[in-house]
Amino acid sequence: MTTMFMVTVKLPKNPEHNPRDKKTGPCPVSGQPCTDVTGEHHTFLFVDQEGSWDVEGVRELYEGIYHVTRVESV
């Protein structure tokens, strides 16, 4: 059974970020299209084809790479 999670991470503050002039391009986390590439927070979809992950496991997986702010089951 496939399970999915939305994972939100916080990147270091980007001095080029202007919330009134957002830049579109590839997400710095997932590489997928993003409407605010210089922003601090980015959300991506984690797809588990086998259904063996849970929210806490996904958080722990990405916590070693990013500052994880949220993991939600989809």
PDB file of N, CA, C and O in Angstrom:
ATOM      1  N   MET A   1       0.833  -1.183   0.000  1.00  0.00           N
ATOM      2  CA  MET A   1       0.000   0.000   0.000  1.00  0.00           C
ATOM      3  C   MET A   1       0.886   1.259   0.000  1.00  0.00           C
ATOM      4  O   MET A   1       1.754   1.408   0.860  1.00  0.00           O
ATOM      5  N   THR A   2       0.672   2.127  -0.930  1.00  0.00           N
ATOM      6  CA  THR A   2       1.434   3.367  -1.024  1.00  0.00           C
ATOM      7  C   THR A   2       0.967   4.361   0.029  1.00  0.00           C
ATOM      8  O   THR A   2      -0.233   4.572   0.205  1.00  0.00           O
ATOM      9  N   THR A   3       1.920   4.969   0.726  1.00  0.00           N
ATOM     10  CA  THR A   3       1.611   6.060   1.648  1.00  0.00           C
ATOM     11  C   THR A   3       2.416   7.277   1.217  1.00  0.00           C
ATOM     12  O   THR A   3       3.488   7.150   0.625  1.00  0.00           O
ATOM     13  N   MET A   4       1.887   8.455   1.519  1.00  0.00           N
ATOM     14  CA  MET A   4       2.553   9.694   1.129  1.00  0.00           C
ATOM     15  C   MET A   4       2.577  10.661   2.305  1.00  0.00           C
ATOM     16  O   MET A   4       1.696  10.660   3.165  1.00  0.00           O
ATOM     17  N   PHE A   5       3.615  11.481   2.308  1.00  0.00           N
ATOM     18  CA  PHE A   5       3.779  12.474   3.361  1.00  0.00           C
ATOM     19  C   PHE A   5       4.243  13.788   2.741  1.00  0.00           C
ATOM     20  O   PHE A   5       5.061  13.798   1.822  1.00  0.00           O
ATOM     21  N   MET A   6       3.713  14.888   3.251  1.00  0.00           N
ATOM     22  CA  MET A   6       4.204  16.213   2.891  1.00  0.00           C
ATOM     23  C   MET A   6       5.246  16.581   3.942  1.00  0.00           C
ATOM     24  O   MET A   6       4.954  16.592   5.138  1.00  0.00           O
ATOM     25  N   VAL A   7       6.452  16.880   3.494  1.00  0.00           N
ATOM     26  CA  VAL A   7       7.553  17.214   4.389  1.00  0.00           C
ATOM     27  C   VAL A   7       7.917  18.676   4.161  1.00  0.00           C
ATOM     28  O   VAL A   7       8.215  19.075   3.035  1.00  0.00           O
ATOM     29  N   THR A   8       7.894  19.472   5.218  1.00  0.00           N
ATOM     30  CA  THR A   8       8.274  20.881   5.129  1.00  0.00           C
ATOM     31  C   THR A   8       9.576  21.076   5.876  1.00  0.00           C
ATOM     32  O   THR A   8       9.727  20.651   7.022  1.00  0.00           O
ATOM     33  N   VAL A   9      10.525  21.735   5.198  1.00  0.00           N
ATOM     34  CA  VAL A   9      11.835  21.985   5.796  1.00  0.00           C
ATOM     35  C   VAL A   9      12.139  23.480   5.749  1.00  0.00           C
ATOM     36  O   VAL A   9      11.586  24.218   4.934  1.00  0.00           O
ATOM     37  N   LYS A  10      13.025  23.904   6.634  1.00  0.00           N
ATOM     38  CA  LYS A  10      13.451  25.300   6.693  1.00  0.00           C
ATOM     39  C   LYS A  10      14.922  25.360   6.313  1.00  0.00           C
ATOM     40  O   LYS A  10      15.761  24.695   6.920  1.00  0.00           O
ATOM     41  N   LEU A  11      15.221  26.165   5.301  1.00  0.00           N
ATOM     42  CA  LEU A  11      16.591  26.372   4.857  1.00  0.00           C
ATOM     43  C   LEU A  11      17.138  27.643   5.495  1.00  0.00           C
ATOM     44  O   LEU A  11      16.372  28.453   6.017  1.00  0.00           O
ATOM     45  N   PRO A  12      18.455  27.824   5.458  1.00  0.00           N
ATOM     46  CA  PRO A  12      19.014  29.069   5.999  1.00  0.00           C
ATOM     47  C   PRO A  12      18.447  30.291   5.267  1.00  0.00           C
ATOM     48  O   PRO A  12      18.089  30.217   4.092  1.00  0.00           O
ATOM     49  N   LYS A  13      18.375  31.401   5.978  1.00  0.00           N
ATOM     50  CA  LYS A  13      17.855  32.648   5.405  1.00  0.00           C
ATOM     51  C   LYS A  13      18.687  33.047   4.186  1.00  0.00           C
ATOM     52  O   LYS A  13      19.918  33.052   4.230  1.00  0.00           O
ATOM     53  N   ASN A  14      17.997  33.376   3.112  1.00  0.00           N
ATOM     54  CA  ASN A  14      18.643  33.788   1.866  1.00  0.00           C
ATOM     55  C   ASN A  14      18.571  35.312   1.783  1.00  0.00           C
ATOM     56  O   ASN A  14      17.472  35.867   1.778  1.00  0.00           O
ATOM     57  N   PRO A  15      19.719  36.006   1.716  1.00  0.00           N
ATOM     58  CA  PRO A  15      19.688  37.475   1.670  1.00  0.00           C
ATOM     59  C   PRO A  15      19.014  38.017   0.407  1.00  0.00           C
ATOM     60  O   PRO A  15      18.638  39.189   0.372  1.00  0.00           O
ATOM     61  N   GLU A  16      18.856  37.199  -0.620  1.00  0.00           N
ATOM     62  CA  GLU A  16      18.204  37.630  -1.854  1.00  0.00           C
ATOM     63  C   GLU A  16      16.679  37.498  -1.795  1.00  0.00           C
ATOM     64  O   GLU A  16      15.985  37.900  -2.729  1.00  0.00           O
ATOM     65  N   HIS A  17      16.158  36.937  -0.701  1.00  0.00           N
ATOM     66  CA  HIS A  17      14.713  36.721  -0.597  1.00  0.00           C
ATOM     67  C   HIS A  17      13.975  38.035  -0.394  1.00  0.00           C
ATOM     68  O   HIS A  17      14.310  38.830   0.484  1.00  0.00           O
ATOM     69  N   ASN A  18      12.958  38.245  -1.233  1.00  0.00           N
ATOM     70  CA  ASN A  18      12.083  39.401  -1.100  1.00  0.00           C
ATOM     71  C   ASN A  18      10.656  38.859  -1.183  1.00  0.00           C
ATOM     72  O   ASN A  18      10.211  38.491  -2.270  1.00  0.00           O
ATOM     73  N   PRO A  19       9.929  38.801  -0.065  1.00  0.00           N
ATOM     74  CA  PRO A  19       8.590  38.224  -0.080  1.00  0.00           C
ATOM     75  C   PRO A  19       7.614  38.973  -0.984  1.00  0.00           C
ATOM     76  O   PRO A  19       6.557  38.439  -1.322  1.00  0.00           O
ATOM     77  N   ARG A  20       7.950  40.196  -1.379  1.00  0.00           N
ATOM     78  CA  ARG A  20       7.090  40.965  -2.275  1.00  0.00           C
ATOM     79  C   ARG A  20       7.459  40.759  -3.744  1.00  0.00           C
ATOM     80  O   ARG A  20       6.766  41.238  -4.641  1.00  0.00           O
ATOM     81  N   ASP A  21       8.553  40.045  -3.975  1.00  0.00           N
ATOM     82  CA  ASP A  21       9.012  39.780  -5.345  1.00  0.00           C
ATOM     83  C   ASP A  21       9.540  38.343  -5.408  1.00  0.00           C
ATOM     84  O   ASP A  21      10.743  38.115  -5.529  1.00  0.00           O
ATOM     85  N   LYS A  22       8.630  37.395  -5.325  1.00  0.00           N
ATOM     86  CA  LYS A  22       9.011  35.980  -5.277  1.00  0.00           C
ATOM     87  C   LYS A  22       9.515  35.511  -6.640  1.00  0.00           C
ATOM     88  O   LYS A  22       9.002  35.924  -7.680  1.00  0.00           O
ATOM     89  N   LYS A  23      10.519  34.650  -6.618  1.00  0.00           N
ATOM     90  CA  LYS A  23      11.139  34.113  -7.825  1.00  0.00           C
ATOM     91  C   LYS A  23      10.663  32.683  -8.062  1.00  0.00           C
ATOM     92  O   LYS A  23      10.635  31.869  -7.139  1.00  0.00           O
ATOM     93  N   THR A  24      10.292  32.387  -9.293  1.00  0.00           N
ATOM     94  CA  THR A  24       9.859  31.049  -9.682  1.00  0.00           C
ATOM     95  C   THR A  24      11.033  30.312 -10.310  1.00  0.00           C
ATOM     96  O   THR A  24      11.841  30.903 -11.026  1.00  0.00           O
ATOM     97  N   GLY A  25      11.118  29.013 -10.033  1.00  0.00           N
ATOM     98  CA  GLY A  25      12.188  28.193 -10.596  1.00  0.00           C
ATOM     99  C   GLY A  25      12.200  26.843  -9.917  1.00  0.00           C
ATOM    100  O   GLY A  25      11.234  26.473  -9.250  1.00  0.00           O
ATOM    101  N   PRO A  26      13.299  26.094 -10.082  1.00  0.00           N
ATOM    102  CA  PRO A  26      13.378  24.780  -9.437  1.00  0.00           C
ATOM    103  C   PRO A  26      13.564  24.922  -7.919  1.00  0.00           C
ATOM    104  O   PRO A  26      14.365  25.728  -7.447  1.00  0.00           O
ATOM    105  N   CYS A  27      12.809  24.126  -7.180  1.00  0.00           N
ATOM    106  CA  CYS A  27      12.903  24.128  -5.720  1.00  0.00           C
ATOM    107  C   CYS A  27      14.315  23.735  -5.301  1.00  0.00           C
ATOM    108  O   CYS A  27      14.859  22.769  -5.837  1.00  0.00           O
ATOM    109  N   PRO A  28      14.923  24.452  -4.361  1.00  0.00           N
ATOM    110  CA  PRO A  28      16.266  24.090  -3.902  1.00  0.00           C
ATOM    111  C   PRO A  28      16.324  22.763  -3.153  1.00  0.00           C
ATOM    112  O   PRO A  28      17.410  22.230  -2.929  1.00  0.00           O
ATOM    113  N   VAL A  29      15.175  22.224  -2.765  1.00  0.00           N
ATOM    114  CA  VAL A  29      15.138  20.952  -2.048  1.00  0.00           C
ATOM    115  C   VAL A  29      14.819  19.796  -2.995  1.00  0.00           C
ATOM    116  O   VAL A  29      15.542  18.800  -3.024  1.00  0.00           O
ATOM    117  N   SER A  30      13.743  19.923  -3.766  1.00  0.00           N
ATOM    118  CA  SER A  30      13.282  18.803  -4.598  1.00  0.00           C
ATOM    119  C   SER A  30      13.635  18.933  -6.072  1.00  0.00           C
ATOM    120  O   SER A  30      13.632  17.939  -6.799  1.00  0.00           O
ATOM    121  N   GLY A  31      13.938  20.142  -6.521  1.00  0.00           N
ATOM    122  CA  GLY A  31      14.208  20.363  -7.934  1.00  0.00           C
ATOM    123  C   GLY A  31      12.954  20.541  -8.771  1.00  0.00           C
ATOM    124  O   GLY A  31      13.039  20.849  -9.960  1.00  0.00           O
ATOM    125  N   GLN A  32      11.789  20.349  -8.160  1.00  0.00           N
ATOM    126  CA  GLN A  32      10.517  20.512  -8.859  1.00  0.00           C
ATOM    127  C   GLN A  32      10.169  22.004  -8.950  1.00  0.00           C
ATOM    128  O   GLN A  32      10.731  22.809  -8.208  1.00  0.00           O
ATOM    129  N   PRO A  33       9.246  22.386  -9.856  1.00  0.00           N
ATOM    130  CA  PRO A  33       8.861  23.797  -9.964  1.00  0.00           C
ATOM    131  C   PRO A  33       8.409  24.378  -8.627  1.00  0.00           C
ATOM    132  O   PRO A  33       7.690  23.734  -7.863  1.00  0.00           O
ATOM    133  N   CYS A  34       8.842  25.599  -8.364  1.00  0.00           N
ATOM    134  CA  CYS A  34       8.584  26.265  -7.079  1.00  0.00           C
ATOM    135  C   CYS A  34       8.282  27.734  -7.347  1.00  0.00           C
ATOM    136  O   CYS A  34       8.914  28.350  -8.206  1.00  0.00           O
ATOM    137  N   THR A  35       7.316  28.303  -6.615  1.00  0.00           N
ATOM    138  CA  THR A  35       6.954  29.706  -6.821  1.00  0.00           C
ATOM    139  C   THR A  35       7.680  30.664  -5.875  1.00  0.00           C
ATOM    140  O   THR A  35       7.405  31.864  -5.892  1.00  0.00           O
ATOM    141  N   ASP A  36       8.595  30.162  -5.057  1.00  0.00           N
ATOM    142  CA  ASP A  36       9.362  31.027  -4.147  1.00  0.00           C
ATOM    143  C   ASP A  36      10.713  30.371  -3.858  1.00  0.00           C
ATOM    144  O   ASP A  36      10.956  29.907  -2.744  1.00  0.00           O
ATOM    145  N   VAL A  37      11.579  30.335  -4.851  1.00  0.00           N
ATOM    146  CA  VAL A  37      12.842  29.591  -4.719  1.00  0.00           C
ATOM    147  C   VAL A  37      13.804  30.177  -3.701  1.00  0.00           C
ATOM    148  O   VAL A  37      14.679  29.460  -3.215  1.00  0.00           O
ATOM    149  N   THR A  38      13.675  31.461  -3.357  1.00  0.00           N
ATOM    150  CA  THR A  38      14.594  32.061  -2.389  1.00  0.00           C
ATOM    151  C   THR A  38      14.060  32.032  -0.959  1.00  0.00           C
ATOM    152  O   THR A  38      14.753  32.441  -0.028  1.00  0.00           O
ATOM    153  N   GLY A  39      12.828  31.549  -0.784  1.00  0.00           N
ATOM    154  CA  GLY A  39      12.224  31.496   0.547  1.00  0.00           C
ATOM    155  C   GLY A  39      12.889  30.464   1.447  1.00  0.00           C
ATOM    156  O   GLY A  39      13.621  29.592   0.979  1.00  0.00           O
ATOM    157  N   GLU A  40      12.627  30.575   2.728  1.00  0.00           N
ATOM    158  CA  GLU A  40      13.227  29.668   3.711  1.00  0.00           C
ATOM    159  C   GLU A  40      12.515  28.323   3.808  1.00  0.00           C
ATOM    160  O   GLU A  40      13.169  27.305   4.034  1.00  0.00           O
ATOM    161  N   HIS A  41      11.195  28.291   3.643  1.00  0.00           N
ATOM    162  CA  HIS A  41      10.425  27.064   3.838  1.00  0.00           C
ATOM    163  C   HIS A  41      10.056  26.426   2.503  1.00  0.00           C
ATOM    164  O   HIS A  41       9.601  27.099   1.578  1.00  0.00           O
ATOM    165  N   HIS A  42      10.262  25.123   2.425  1.00  0.00           N
ATOM    166  CA  HIS A  42       9.942  24.372   1.214  1.00  0.00           C
ATOM    167  C   HIS A  42       9.279  23.060   1.606  1.00  0.00           C
ATOM    168  O   HIS A  42       9.675  22.416   2.577  1.00  0.00           O
ATOM    169  N   THR A  43       8.270  22.675   0.840  1.00  0.00           N
ATOM    170  CA  THR A  43       7.514  21.457   1.098  1.00  0.00           C
ATOM    171  C   THR A  43       7.630  20.534  -0.106  1.00  0.00           C
ATOM    172  O   THR A  43       7.543  20.975  -1.252  1.00  0.00           O
ATOM    173  N   PHE A  44       7.827  19.255   0.165  1.00  0.00           N
ATOM    174  CA  PHE A  44       7.911  18.274  -0.910  1.00  0.00           C
ATOM    175  C   PHE A  44       7.147  17.023  -0.513  1.00  0.00           C
ATOM    176  O   PHE A  44       6.877  16.789   0.665  1.00  0.00           O
ATOM    177  N   LEU A  45       6.802  16.219  -1.521  1.00  0.00           N
ATOM    178  CA  LEU A  45       6.044  14.999  -1.316  1.00  0.00           C
ATOM    179  C   LEU A  45       6.998  13.812  -1.195  1.00  0.00           C
ATOM    180  O   LEU A  45       7.846  13.592  -2.060  1.00  0.00           O
ATOM    181  N   PHE A  46       6.849  13.055  -0.115  1.00  0.00           N
ATOM    182  CA  PHE A  46       7.597  11.815   0.092  1.00  0.00           C
ATOM    183  C   PHE A  46       6.637  10.674  -0.199  1.00  0.00           C
ATOM    184  O   PHE A  46       5.628  10.524   0.490  1.00  0.00           O
ATOM    185  N   VAL A  47       6.938   9.862  -1.217  1.00  0.00           N
ATOM    186  CA  VAL A  47       6.077   8.742  -1.604  1.00  0.00           C
ATOM    187  C   VAL A  47       6.732   7.438  -1.168  1.00  0.00           C
ATOM    188  O   VAL A  47       7.873   7.153  -1.533  1.00  0.00           O
ATOM    189  N   ASP A  48       6.011   6.661  -0.396  1.00  0.00           N
ATOM    190  CA  ASP A  48       6.484   5.369   0.102  1.00  0.00           C
ATOM    191  C   ASP A  48       5.668   4.273  -0.589  1.00  0.00           C
ATOM    192  O   ASP A  48       4.533   4.002  -0.197  1.00  0.00           O
ATOM    193  N   GLN A  49       6.239   3.653  -1.601  1.00  0.00           N
ATOM    194  CA  GLN A  49       5.535   2.632  -2.379  1.00  0.00           C
ATOM    195  C   GLN A  49       5.167   1.402  -1.555  1.00  0.00           C
ATOM    196  O   GLN A  49       4.169   0.740  -1.842  1.00  0.00           O
ATOM    197  N   GLU A  50       5.958   1.092  -0.541  1.00  0.00           N
ATOM    198  CA  GLU A  50       5.736  -0.121   0.249  1.00  0.00           C
ATOM    199  C   GLU A  50       4.860   0.102   1.477  1.00  0.00           C
ATOM    200  O   GLU A  50       4.395  -0.862   2.086  1.00  0.00           O
ATOM    201  N   GLY A  51       4.631   1.347   1.843  1.00  0.00           N
ATOM    202  CA  GLY A  51       3.806   1.636   3.011  1.00  0.00           C
ATOM    203  C   GLY A  51       4.473   1.304   4.327  1.00  0.00           C
ATOM    204  O   GLY A  51       3.793   1.014   5.311  1.00  0.00           O
ATOM    205  N   SER A  52       5.807   1.342   4.359  1.00  0.00           N
ATOM    206  CA  SER A  52       6.522   0.947   5.574  1.00  0.00           C
ATOM    207  C   SER A  52       6.958   2.132   6.444  1.00  0.00           C
ATOM    208  O   SER A  52       7.486   1.921   7.536  1.00  0.00           O
ATOM    209  N   TRP A  53       6.748   3.366   5.987  1.00  0.00           N
ATOM    210  CA  TRP A  53       7.162   4.541   6.750  1.00  0.00           C
ATOM    211  C   TRP A  53       5.993   5.100   7.545  1.00  0.00           C
ATOM    212  O   TRP A  53       4.833   4.935   7.168  1.00  0.00           O
ATOM    213  N   ASP A  54       6.319   5.776   8.669  1.00  0.00           N
ATOM    214  CA  ASP A  54       5.329   6.540   9.414  1.00  0.00           C
ATOM    215  C   ASP A  54       5.846   7.966   9.545  1.00  0.00           C
ATOM    216  O   ASP A  54       6.980   8.255   9.164  1.00  0.00           O
ATOM    217  N   VAL A  55       5.016   8.861  10.086  1.00  0.00           N
ATOM    218  CA  VAL A  55       5.364  10.272  10.190  1.00  0.00           C
ATOM    219  C   VAL A  55       6.697  10.469  10.916  1.00  0.00           C
ATOM    220  O   VAL A  55       7.557  11.215  10.448  1.00  0.00           O
ATOM    221  N   GLU A  56       6.862   9.813  12.036  1.00  0.00           N
ATOM    222  CA  GLU A  56       8.086   9.977  12.832  1.00  0.00           C
ATOM    223  C   GLU A  56       9.315   9.459  12.083  1.00  0.00           C
ATOM    224  O   GLU A  56      10.382  10.069  12.155  1.00  0.00           O
ATOM    225  N   GLY A  57       9.178   8.363  11.381  1.00  0.00           N
ATOM    226  CA  GLY A  57      10.287   7.818  10.617  1.00  0.00           C
ATOM    227  C   GLY A  57      10.723   8.742   9.495  1.00  0.00           C
ATOM    228  O   GLY A  57      11.919   8.914   9.259  1.00  0.00           O
ATOM    229  N   VAL A  58       9.765   9.335   8.807  1.00  0.00           N
ATOM    230  CA  VAL A  58      10.084  10.284   7.734  1.00  0.00           C
ATOM    231  C   VAL A  58      10.764  11.517   8.319  1.00  0.00           C
ATOM    232  O   VAL A  58      11.734  12.018   7.751  1.00  0.00           O
ATOM    233  N   ARG A  59      10.262  12.008   9.450  1.00  0.00           N
ATOM    234  CA  ARG A  59      10.892  13.169  10.109  1.00  0.00           C
ATOM    235  C   ARG A  59      12.343  12.859  10.449  1.00  0.00           C
ATOM    236  O   ARG A  59      13.230  13.669  10.181  1.00  0.00           O
ATOM    237  N   GLU A  60      12.588  11.699  11.033  1.00  0.00           N
ATOM    238  CA  GLU A  60      13.954  11.320  11.402  1.00  0.00           C
ATOM    239  C   GLU A  60      14.852  11.164  10.175  1.00  0.00           C
ATOM    240  O   GLU A  60      16.031  11.516  10.220  1.00  0.00           O
ATOM    241  N   LEU A  61      14.306  10.645   9.093  1.00  0.00           N
ATOM    242  CA  LEU A  61      15.074  10.473   7.862  1.00  0.00           C
ATOM    243  C   LEU A  61      15.617  11.803   7.351  1.00  0.00           C
ATOM    244  O   LEU A  61      16.791  11.895   6.995  1.00  0.00           O
ATOM    245  N   TYR A  62      14.782  12.823   7.313  1.00  0.00           N
ATOM    246  CA  TYR A  62      15.199  14.110   6.758  1.00  0.00           C
ATOM    247  C   TYR A  62      15.819  15.040   7.781  1.00  0.00           C
ATOM    248  O   TYR A  62      16.462  16.019   7.404  1.00  0.00           O
ATOM    249  N   GLU A  63      15.645  14.763   9.065  1.00  0.00           N
ATOM    250  CA  GLU A  63      16.202  15.624  10.101  1.00  0.00           C
ATOM    251  C   GLU A  63      17.730  15.677  10.047  1.00  0.00           C
ATOM    252  O   GLU A  63      18.325  16.675  10.452  1.00  0.00           O
ATOM    253  N   GLY A  64      18.356  14.638   9.563  1.00  0.00           N
ATOM    254  CA  GLY A  64      19.809  14.638   9.440  1.00  0.00           C
ATOM    255  C   GLY A  64      20.312  15.496   8.295  1.00  0.00           C
ATOM    256  O   GLY A  64      21.504  15.790   8.213  1.00  0.00           O
ATOM    257  N   ILE A  65      19.406  15.901   7.407  1.00  0.00           N
ATOM    258  CA  ILE A  65      19.771  16.694   6.235  1.00  0.00           C
ATOM    259  C   ILE A  65      19.272  18.130   6.365  1.00  0.00           C
ATOM    260  O   ILE A  65      19.993  19.070   6.030  1.00  0.00           O
ATOM    261  N   TYR A  66      18.054  18.301   6.845  1.00  0.00           N
ATOM    262  CA  TYR A  66      17.392  19.604   6.900  1.00  0.00           C
ATOM    263  C   TYR A  66      16.839  19.879   8.298  1.00  0.00           C
ATOM    264  O   TYR A  66      16.782  18.987   9.145  1.00  0.00           O
ATOM    265  N   HIS A  67      16.437  21.114   8.520  1.00  0.00           N
ATOM    266  CA  HIS A  67      15.668  21.474   9.704  1.00  0.00           C
ATOM    267  C   HIS A  67      14.207  21.189   9.331  1.00  0.00           C
ATOM    268  O   HIS A  67      13.579  21.980   8.628  1.00  0.00           O
ATOM    269  N   VAL A  68      13.679  20.073   9.797  1.00  0.00           N
ATOM    270  CA  VAL A  68      12.312  19.655   9.465  1.00  0.00           C
ATOM    271  C   VAL A  68      11.338  20.394  10.369  1.00  0.00           C
ATOM    272  O   VAL A  68      11.448  20.328  11.593  1.00  0.00           O
ATOM    273  N   THR A  69      10.380  21.102   9.764  1.00  0.00           N
ATOM    274  CA  THR A  69       9.400  21.822  10.558  1.00  0.00           C
ATOM    275  C   THR A  69       8.068  21.117  10.617  1.00  0.00           C
ATOM    276  O   THR A  69       7.280  21.360  11.531  1.00  0.00           O
ATOM    277  N   ARG A  70       7.792  20.223   9.633  1.00  0.00           N
ATOM    278  CA  ARG A  70       6.498  19.551   9.632  1.00  0.00           C
ATOM    279  C   ARG A  70       6.538  18.329   8.730  1.00  0.00           C
ATOM    280  O   ARG A  70       7.172  18.338   7.675  1.00  0.00           O
ATOM    281  N   VAL A  71       5.852  17.279   9.161  1.00  0.00           N
ATOM    282  CA  VAL A  71       5.600  16.103   8.324  1.00  0.00           C
ATOM    283  C   VAL A  71       4.133  15.771   8.499  1.00  0.00           C
ATOM    284  O   VAL A  71       3.655  15.586   9.618  1.00  0.00           O
ATOM    285  N   GLU A  72       3.414  15.696   7.372  1.00  0.00           N
ATOM    286  CA  GLU A  72       1.985  15.400   7.415  1.00  0.00           C
ATOM    287  C   GLU A  72       1.671  14.220   6.526  1.00  0.00           C
ATOM    288  O   GLU A  72       2.185  14.120   5.412  1.00  0.00           O
ATOM    289  N   SER A  73       0.831  13.325   7.012  1.00  0.00           N
ATOM    290  CA  SER A  73       0.363  12.211   6.219  1.00  0.00           C
ATOM    291  C   SER A  73      -0.641  12.726   5.197  1.00  0.00           C
ATOM    292  O   SER A  73      -1.488  13.560   5.519  1.00  0.00           O
ATOM    293  N   VAL A  74      -0.549  12.230   3.965  1.00  0.00           N
ATOM    294  CA  VAL A  74      -1.457  12.669   2.895  1.00  0.00           C
ATOM    295  C   VAL A  74      -2.491  11.587   2.664  1.00  0.00           C
ATOM    296  O   VAL A  74      -3.361  11.738   1.806  1.00  0.00           O
TER     297      VAL A  74
END
